[in-house]
């Protein structure tokens, strides 16, 4: 089981294609992982969300979401070797 205490981040970025490639490689190697997807425009800042206050004009659509993949500490080195 992967928890906050025994995991390491193997990928952190905004490229959904790379995110899916890494997940596919980890699946093929039978490395367990967990992931988190964060919408960066929905962060609360004082009186509402960033998008609600400033709008989304001028912000590239590809940078709206941030993807993070975690693996167990014991699988970290093996996982890094597989995703490169």
C-alpha positions as CSV (number, residue, x, y, z in Angstrom):
1,X,0.0,0.0,0.0
2,X,1.3,3.4,-1.0
3,X,0.9,6.1,1.7
4,X,2.3,9.6,2.2
5,X,5.0,8.1,4.5
6,X,6.4,5.5,2.1
7,X,6.0,7.1,-1.3
8,X,8.2,9.3,-3.6
9,X,7.1,11.4,-6.5
10,X,8.3,10.0,-9.8
11,X,6.6,12.5,-12.1
12,X,5.3,16.0,-11.6
13,X,4.2,18.1,-14.6
14,X,1.5,19.4,-16.8
15,X,1.9,17.1,-19.9
16,X,-1.1,14.7,-19.9
17,X,0.5,12.7,-22.7
18,X,3.7,12.1,-20.7
19,X,1.6,11.4,-17.6
20,X,-0.3,8.6,-19.5
21,X,2.9,7.2,-21.0
22,X,4.5,6.9,-17.6
23,X,1.4,5.2,-16.1
24,X,1.4,2.7,-19.0
25,X,5.1,1.9,-18.5
26,X,4.6,1.4,-14.7
27,X,1.6,-0.9,-15.4
28,X,3.6,-2.9,-17.9
29,X,6.4,-3.4,-15.3
30,X,3.8,-4.2,-12.6
31,X,5.0,-1.3,-10.4
32,X,2.2,0.0,-8.2
33,X,1.6,3.7,-8.2
34,X,-0.9,6.3,-7.2
35,X,-1.6,9.6,-8.8
36,X,-3.0,13.0,-8.1
37,X,-4.5,15.5,-10.6
38,X,-4.8,19.1,-9.5
39,X,-6.7,21.9,-11.2
40,X,-4.4,24.9,-10.7
41,X,-7.1,27.4,-11.7
42,X,-9.5,26.3,-9.0
43,X,-7.2,27.4,-6.1
44,X,-8.9,29.5,-3.6
45,X,-7.3,32.9,-3.0
46,X,-9.1,35.2,-0.6
47,X,-12.5,36.0,-2.2
48,X,-12.9,33.1,-4.6
49,X,-11.0,31.0,-7.1
50,X,-8.2,32.3,-9.2
51,X,-10.2,31.7,-12.3
52,X,-13.2,33.4,-10.9
53,X,-11.2,36.5,-10.1
54,X,-8.9,36.8,-13.0
55,X,-10.6,34.6,-15.7
56,X,-8.8,32.2,-17.9
57,X,-7.9,34.4,-20.9
58,X,-4.3,34.2,-21.7
59,X,-3.7,31.0,-19.8
60,X,-2.7,28.0,-21.9
61,X,-5.2,25.2,-21.6
62,X,-2.4,22.6,-21.3
63,X,-1.1,24.2,-18.1
64,X,-4.4,24.1,-16.2
65,X,-3.9,20.7,-14.7
66,X,-0.9,19.4,-12.8
67,X,-0.3,15.7,-12.7
68,X,1.8,13.9,-10.0
69,X,2.6,10.2,-9.9
70,X,3.8,8.5,-6.7
71,X,5.5,5.1,-6.3
72,X,6.6,3.1,-3.2
73,X,10.1,4.1,-2.0
74,X,11.4,0.6,-2.7
75,X,10.2,0.8,-6.3
76,X,11.5,4.3,-6.9
77,X,14.9,3.4,-8.6
78,X,13.3,0.7,-10.7
79,X,10.5,3.1,-11.8
80,X,12.9,5.8,-12.8
81,X,14.8,3.3,-14.9
82,X,11.6,2.4,-16.7
83,X,10.3,5.8,-17.5
84,X,13.5,7.2,-19.0
